[in-house]
Amino acid sequence: MRNRNLLVFDLDGVIVNNTLKGFEKINKILAELNLPPVSEEFLRKNWGKKWDDMATFICNRQGATEEQLVYFKKRDKEINQGGIFDRRLLNALIALPEFGFLTAVITSRERMDLVKYSREIGLNLNIFHYVQTTDDYHICKPNGDVFEPLLQWAYNLGTLTAKNIAYFGDTIQYDYQAVKDANHRRGHPIKFIGICSGINTYEEFLAAGLKEKEIITSPDALSFYLNRLIQVKVEA
């Protein structure tokens, strides 16, 4: 069987356009606690952490008590973050396997949170061949070892090599750094595609070393990118 390609996606800010909604949600909960809001600049600099660590980090910075931290995490699970899930993207993701692509998700969400949120936005996780949450593996981005379970799964298929794998992420500090770390320490030539979700800009991705063709201008443009990949396969 000929080699296949594996496309790996972060969820938040990539598959779902929800970054600004996430910022709003955080400050909504802080307001409920009568704690001061955090700036978008602060959130952009720290976005991409494992969510439990992010919540603790924010609450500690804003002077929350232990009881307020517990409330913050509880309310976060109760409030629907919202966000835009493009149905054109869903159609592209479903079509990819017909043209030799496998798809996967690596997210900093916990498994139960991922399942709940996916139901809220209408995303069937079964369309992906592999899904990895923080409950499935203890190492998180920006540590490049976060890809080890995925790579082992991919190599066991016998039709994939690292050079056929691309990771789509929206942060330089966490997503791109994880790919660079994996490539440097493990010799995995994973490709990286940057998504401009509201965290890092097009210019910042260029400055970080990405080429123009490796940057997607918004999560909403991801479906067009994937459809072009399909079209290339059709024309080959």
C-alpha positions as CSV (number, residue, x, y, z in Angstrom):
1,M,0.0,0.0,0.0
2,R,1.3,3.4,-0.9
3,N,2.3,5.8,1.9
4,R,-0.5,7.9,3.3
5,N,-0.5,11.4,4.8
6,L,-1.5,12.2,8.4
7,L,-3.0,15.6,9.2
8,V,-3.0,16.4,12.9
9,F,-5.0,19.3,14.3
10,D,-5.2,21.2,17.5
11,L,-8.9,21.8,18.4
12,D,-9.3,25.2,19.9
13,G,-8.4,28.0,17.5
14,V,-7.9,25.6,14.6
15,I,-10.8,23.3,14.0
16,V,-13.1,25.7,16.0
17,N,-12.8,29.4,15.7
18,N,-13.3,30.1,19.5
19,T,-10.2,32.0,20.7
20,L,-11.9,35.3,21.4
21,K,-14.9,33.5,22.9
22,G,-12.4,31.8,25.2
23,F,-11.0,35.2,26.3
24,E,-14.6,36.4,27.0
25,K,-15.4,33.3,29.0
26,I,-12.4,33.7,31.3
27,N,-13.2,37.4,32.1
28,K,-16.9,36.5,32.6
29,I,-16.0,34.1,35.4
30,L,-13.5,36.5,36.9
31,A,-16.3,39.1,37.0
32,E,-18.5,36.6,38.8
33,L,-15.8,36.3,41.4
34,N,-15.3,40.1,41.7
35,L,-11.7,39.6,40.5
36,P,-10.1,42.0,38.0
37,P,-10.1,40.9,34.3
38,V,-7.0,39.8,32.4
39,S,-6.0,41.5,29.2
40,E,-6.1,39.9,25.8
41,E,-2.3,40.6,25.6
42,F,-1.7,38.5,28.7
43,L,-3.9,35.7,27.4
44,R,-2.3,35.6,24.0
45,K,1.1,35.2,25.7
46,N,0.0,32.3,27.7
47,W,-2.7,30.6,25.5
48,G,-1.9,27.0,24.9
49,K,-1.2,25.8,28.4
50,K,-2.9,22.7,29.7
51,W,-6.3,24.1,30.7
52,D,-6.1,23.1,34.4
53,D,-2.7,24.8,34.6
54,M,-4.0,27.8,32.8
55,A,-6.9,28.3,35.2
56,T,-4.6,28.0,38.2
57,F,-2.2,30.4,36.6
58,I,-4.9,33.0,35.9
59,C,-6.5,32.7,39.4
60,N,-3.2,33.0,41.2
61,R,-2.2,36.0,39.2
62,Q,-5.5,37.7,40.0
63,G,-5.3,37.0,43.7
64,A,-8.0,34.3,43.9
65,T,-8.5,32.2,47.0
66,E,-8.5,28.5,46.9
67,E,-12.3,28.5,47.0
68,Q,-12.4,31.0,44.1
69,L,-10.1,28.7,42.1
70,V,-12.5,25.8,42.7
71,Y,-15.4,28.0,41.6
72,F,-13.5,29.2,38.5
73,K,-12.8,25.6,37.3
74,K,-16.4,24.5,38.1
75,R,-17.9,27.4,36.1
76,D,-15.6,26.9,33.2
77,K,-17.1,23.4,32.8
78,E,-20.6,24.7,33.0
79,I,-20.4,27.6,30.5
80,N,-20.5,26.8,26.8
81,Q,-17.5,28.5,25.3
82,G,-19.2,28.8,21.9
83,G,-17.2,29.5,18.8
84,I,-17.6,28.9,15.1
85,F,-17.4,25.4,13.7
86,D,-17.4,25.7,9.9
87,R,-19.6,23.1,8.2
88,R,-17.4,23.3,5.1
89,L,-14.5,22.2,7.3
90,L,-16.6,19.2,8.5
91,N,-17.2,18.2,4.9
92,A,-13.5,18.5,4.1
93,L,-12.5,16.4,7.1
94,I,-14.9,13.7,6.2
95,A,-13.7,13.7,2.6
96,L,-10.0,13.5,3.4
97,P,-9.8,9.7,3.9
98,E,-11.1,9.0,0.5
99,F,-8.0,10.7,-0.9
100,G,-5.3,9.0,1.2
101,F,-5.3,11.2,4.3
102,L,-5.6,10.2,7.9
103,T,-6.7,12.7,10.5
104,A,-6.0,13.2,14.2
105,V,-6.5,15.6,17.0
106,I,-4.1,16.5,19.8
107,T,-5.7,18.8,22.3
108,S,-4.8,20.3,25.7
109,R,-8.4,19.6,26.9
110,E,-9.3,16.7,29.2
111,R,-11.3,13.8,27.6
112,M,-14.6,14.5,29.2
113,D,-14.4,18.2,28.4
114,L,-13.5,17.4,24.8
115,V,-16.5,15.1,24.5
116,K,-18.9,17.6,26.1
117,Y,-17.6,20.5,23.9
118,S,-17.7,18.5,20.7
119,R,-21.3,17.7,21.3
120,E,-22.1,21.3,22.0
121,I,-20.6,22.4,18.6
122,G,-21.8,19.4,16.6
123,L,-18.4,17.8,16.0
124,N,-18.4,14.0,15.8
125,L,-15.0,12.9,17.1
126,N,-15.4,9.5,15.3
127,I,-14.5,11.2,12.0
128,F,-10.9,11.3,13.3
129,H,-8.6,8.2,13.2
130,Y,-6.8,9.3,16.4
131,V,-7.7,11.6,19.3
132,Q,-5.3,12.5,22.1
133,T,-6.2,14.5,25.2
134,T,-4.4,15.3,28.4
135,D,-6.0,12.2,30.0
136,D,-4.4,10.0,27.4
137,Y,-0.8,11.2,27.8
138,H,0.8,13.1,30.6
139,I,3.2,15.2,28.5
140,C,1.8,18.4,27.0
141,K,2.9,21.0,24.5
142,P,5.5,22.6,24.2
143,N,7.3,19.4,25.0
144,G,7.9,17.6,21.7
145,D,7.4,14.3,23.4
146,V,3.7,15.0,23.3
147,F,3.8,13.5,19.8
148,E,5.3,10.2,20.8
149,P,2.0,8.2,21.3
150,L,0.7,9.6,17.9
151,L,4.0,8.7,16.1
152,Q,4.0,5.2,17.6
153,W,0.4,4.7,16.4
154,A,1.2,6.1,13.0
155,Y,4.3,3.9,12.5
156,N,2.4,0.8,13.6
157,L,0.1,1.3,10.6
158,G,3.1,0.6,8.3
159,T,2.1,3.1,5.7
160,L,3.3,6.3,7.4
161,T,6.6,8.0,8.1
162,A,7.1,11.3,10.0
163,K,7.8,13.2,6.7
164,N,4.1,12.5,5.8
165,I,2.8,14.1,9.0
166,A,1.7,17.7,9.3
167,Y,0.5,19.4,12.5
168,F,-1.9,22.4,12.4
169,G,-1.6,24.7,15.4
170,D,-2.3,28.3,16.3
171,T,0.4,29.2,18.8
172,I,4.1,29.8,18.3
173,Q,5.0,29.3,22.0
174,Y,3.2,25.9,22.4
175,D,2.2,24.3,19.0
176,Y,5.2,25.4,16.8
177,Q,7.6,25.0,19.7
178,A,6.4,21.4,20.3
179,V,7.0,20.5,16.6
180,K,10.4,22.1,16.6
181,D,11.3,20.3,19.8
182,A,10.2,17.0,18.4
183,N,12.1,17.5,15.2
184,H,15.3,18.6,17.0
185,R,15.4,16.0,19.8
186,R,13.8,13.0,18.0
187,G,14.6,13.7,14.4
188,H,10.9,13.7,13.4
189,P,10.5,15.9,10.3
190,I,6.9,16.8,11.2
191,K,5.6,19.8,9.1
192,F,3.9,22.7,10.9
193,I,1.0,24.8,9.5
194,G,0.2,27.9,11.5
195,I,-3.3,29.1,11.9
196,C,-3.9,32.8,12.7
197,S,-6.7,32.5,15.3
198,G,-6.1,35.7,17.3
199,I,-3.1,34.4,19.2
200,N,-0.3,34.9,16.8
201,T,-0.4,37.1,13.6
202,Y,0.6,36.3,10.1
203,E,3.7,38.5,10.6
204,E,4.6,36.7,13.8
205,F,4.5,33.3,12.1
206,L,6.7,34.6,9.3
207,A,9.1,36.1,11.9
208,A,9.2,32.7,13.7
209,G,10.5,31.0,10.5
210,L,7.4,29.8,8.6
211,K,7.0,30.3,4.9
212,E,3.9,32.0,3.4
213,K,2.5,28.7,2.2
214,E,2.7,27.3,5.7
215,I,0.4,29.9,7.2
216,I,-3.4,29.9,7.1
217,T,-4.9,33.4,7.7
218,S,-7.8,32.3,9.9
219,P,-9.6,29.1,11.2
220,D,-12.3,29.8,8.7
221,A,-9.8,29.4,5.8
222,L,-8.8,25.9,6.9
223,S,-11.5,24.3,4.9
224,F,-10.2,25.9,1.7
225,Y,-6.7,24.7,2.5
226,L,-7.8,21.1,3.0
227,N,-9.9,21.2,-0.2
228,R,-6.8,22.3,-2.1
229,L,-5.0,19.3,-0.8
230,I,-7.8,17.1,-2.0
231,Q,-7.8,18.8,-5.4
232,V,-4.0,18.2,-5.7
233,K,-4.7,14.5,-5.1
234,V,-7.5,14.4,-7.7
235,E,-5.3,16.0,-10.3
236,A,-2.3,13.8,-9.6
